[in-house]
Amino acid sequence: SSASRTPAAPAGQVEEAEEVETSEDDIEATEAAGRKAEELNVDLSSVEGTGQGGRITVGDVEKAARGDE
């Protein structure tokens, strides 16, 4: 009997990163930031992202909701 082998990713190559969603306006935000923006009624287009590559993070959304921009 032949067992099929599935190649595994080498250790260290699996990165834990949040899913990123891009709206039709090409606003990059983490999935969690998108949910937080909906919860706080914050318009993501008015939020400046401080995450990797300028992505909007939950902290950025919370800061915008407080008016600390």
WOTA-V593163 format. One record per backbone hydrogen bond with DSSP energy under -0.5 kcal/mol. CO is the residue of the C=O (numbers start at 1). NH is the residue of the N-H. E is the energy in kcal/mol with one decimal. If there is no record, write none. Layout:
co/nh/e
CO/NH/E
CO/NH/E
This chain:
co/nh/e
1/3/-0.6
5/7/-0.6
10/13/-1.9
13/15/-0.8
15/17/-0.9
19/31/-2.3
21/23/-0.5
21/29/-1.3
23/26/-2.1
26/28/-0.6
27/23/-1.1
27/29/-0.6
28/56/-2.3
29/21/-1.8
30/34/-2.1
31/35/-2.0
32/36/-2.4
33/37/-2.6
34/38/-1.8
35/39/-2.4
36/40/-2.5
37/41/-0.6
37/42/-2.8
38/41/-0.7
42/44/-0.7
43/46/-2.2
44/47/-1.5
47/49/-0.6
51/54/-2.3
52/55/-1.1
55/51/-2.8
56/30/-2.5
57/61/-1.9
58/62/-2.7
59/63/-2.4
60/64/-2.2
61/65/-2.3
62/66/-1.6
63/67/-0.9
63/68/-2.5
